[in-house]
Amino acid sequence: MRFPCPACGYLVFDEPPGSYDICGVCGWEDDPVQLRHPCMGGGANKPSLWEWQQAVLPTLSTETASEPDLQRCSDWRPLEEKDCHDIDDTPRSSREYFESAGGDSPAYYWRRT
């Protein structure tokens, strides 16, 4: 089973969300804290997931989308402003960051209810 990159939506990871694997399509490192807090910069990636998508998605070529071995997760979508509602819950120290990284795999932002 393949898992989607939260930044570009392509099914590229062999592990569930938060694997710290790097996407071969867009270069995003699968950071569980940044998946939980998509507007938080730092961590495994310097920019936030929101910033990364704004910069990288427009640069992905149409050739990428047509490669036969690549599939995008059928329900994936880019972040929307409403997905960045967690500002009060964003880790503010190294300790809070590592506490946020522990536990279960975070839910994908596009599947939160």
N, C-alpha and C positions, 0 to 999 in steps of 0.2 A: 504494500500500500504506500502510495506517495502522498506527501503532505504539501500544502501550498506555502509559498513564500508570502508573508503578509504584505510585503512591499509591492510586488508585481503580480501576484496571484498565480504564477506558474507552479505546477506540481513538480517540485524539484527536491524536496527533502525526504529522507528515509525515516526520520524520527518525528514524533509529535511536536507541536509548537514549543519553542523555547530551547531548541537543540544546540544553539550556537553554531550551527552549520552556516556556511556562506553560500548564498544563491549564485549559481553560475550564470543566471540571466542578468540580474541587476546589481549584484554585489552586496546586497543587504545581509548582515549577520543576524541570525534568528535569535534575538535577545528577548527572553521572557518578560523582563521588566519593561522594555520599550513596547512590547505588545500590549501589556496591561495599561501602560501610560503612553499612548502614541504621540503625544505632544511634548514629551520629555526628551531633551537632547542629552548627549553624554552616554555613558554606558558603553556597550560593545560598539556602538556606532556613534560618531560625533553628532551628526544631526538627528533630529527626531524622525520618527517614521513618517509623520506628516510632511516635514521638510524634504525628506528623501524622495517621497512620492512626487512632490511638486517639481523637484529637480530632475528625477530620473525617468519617470513615466513618459514624458514627452519625447525623450531621446531614444526610446526603444524602437527599433526599426520594425517595419511591417514584415521584414524577412523573419524576424524572431517569431512572430505570431503564426507564420506559415510553416515553420519547421515541423516535420512530421512526428518527431520524438517529443515535442513539447506540447503540453496541454495546459490550459488555464483552468483553475477550479471553477466549476460551473456557476457557483453562487458568489464568487469573489467580486468585490467592488473596491475602488479606491476609498480612502478615508473621506468622510464628510465632516463639516464643522461640528455637528452634533456628537460625533465620536470622540471629540476632545473635551469632554465634560468633566474630566477627572482631575482638574488642576489642584483642588484642595487635597487630593489623595496622592499627589505626586511626591515620590521620595525626595527629601531635602538634604539628606546626609548619606554618607557611605553605609552606615548601619541600616538606615531605612531602605536603601537600595538593595542590600544583600538580604534583608528580611523579605522584601518584596519578590526577590528571585526564587526563594524557597517555595516548597509546596507543590501543588498540582500544576500541570501545564495550564497556562492561561487560555481563556477562550479567544477565538478569533473575533476581532471587533465586528466583522460583518455577520456574525452568528449570535451576538449577544441579544438577549431578550429583555 
